[in-house]
């Protein structure tokens, strides 16, 4: 075991065993190991510190196992945040369909507040809300329910975010001449704007934020063979972003024309949850009904 | 002190819950609410729906249980769970490990291990 490696050599050896990891996770793990080794080296010397950590292959295997554990817990529907900051969970890995599924729509888990998919804070488990409202039972929706969603319903859900973004675009284009040179970019708790920016900047950023997510996601979503579950969950996430963009467009235009109030803002926030909720619940309800009809031919829905 | 004891008991229970559910399903298929109720009948094994449903979903994904929709006299069809062939051998394995561990712990608790 005693090979008298330097910290740099040891890190390179561990890195070689982590080839299967994503670059971010690998760099994080190595950075953590390096700082640990440097602290130990101060105390007991570089060679002894490296020696104390043991075989690089074993250390790498330990890292892989720890990350796998998180992935497995994630897949079985118990969302685990990467850690906590100021008492709030955080997660800076990209939003995968599995993560959307386990957090935004997870009827089996009764928690309404889930660790957020990306960033700091919580997200709302719409599946738990559907169960609390008595709309579905915790184990009603399975993989088959997604596969039995009528094609038309799935197509409509996929079109809705695009439609909302297109409507936001049209509203902003039509209202452009009537917009003042400076537009509000931040609203206080009372619903009144408290910060402004030039209109070209505001509208440009708003449109970029509205158009980019669908533009990046749809090529993958529409590819042949993408499972219905991935399509529905991703569409609902895009629907939430599109509702926000549409809402901000409407509030901005209404505000410029003297019609916006605190209620508009509240309505946008409500819509951000109501729209994805309906985008998930309605197709899944139809899929579930088809599943029941196939399994219990004598009785349709029964309620 | 009581709280520490409760937490300890809950750790034990979590590990045993999967085994208990598989054993219940070995005697016949059950739907979700029935599983929750059967466990609630046994003091020490009660678990909330919020614990049981994610566990059932995991067992289904792992192929240990299968599900079937069956008509219900009241309301919409119910999802019934039953052991899959893989689940039956899993149950045998888990039962054996459980007995081994229980016997070993018992041995230590009664002081028998000191003689070994």
Contacts between the chains, C-beta under 8 A, distances in Angstrom:
chain1	res1	chain2	res2	distance
A	75	B	61	7.5
A	76	B	54	6.8
A	76	B	57	7.1
A	76	B	58	4.0
A	76	B	61	6.7
A	77	B	54	5.0
A	77	B	57	5.7
A	77	B	58	7.0
A	78	B	54	6.0
A	107	B	53	7.9
A	108	B	53	3.9
A	108	B	54	4.7
A	108	B	56	7.5
A	108	B	57	4.9
A	109	B	50	6.5
A	109	B	53	7.5
A	109	B	54	5.6
A	110	B	48	7.6
A	110	B	49	6.8
A	110	B	50	3.8
A	111	B	50	7.3
A	137	B	32	6.8
A	137	B	79	7.8
A	138	B	32	6.8
A	138	B	49	6.3
A	138	B	53	4.1
A	139	B	32	4.9
A	139	B	53	5.5
A	139	B	56	6.1
A	139	B	57	6.8
A	139	B	79	5.4
A	140	B	79	6.9
A	142	B	60	7.3
A	142	B	67	7.0
A	142	B	79	7.6
A	291	B	69	6.8
A	292	B	69	5.9
A	292	B	76	6.7
A	292	B	77	5.0
A	295	B	68	7.1
A	295	B	69	3.7
A	295	B	70	8.0
A	295	B	77	6.7
A	296	B	69	5.7
A	296	B	70	7.0
A	296	B	71	4.9
A	296	B	77	4.9
A	298	B	71	7.1
A	299	B	71	5.1
A	299	B	77	7.0
A	301	B	76	5.9
A	302	B	71	7.2
A	302	B	72	6.9
A	302	B	75	6.2
A	302	B	76	4.8
A	302	B	77	6.4
A	303	B	75	5.3
A	303	B	76	5.0
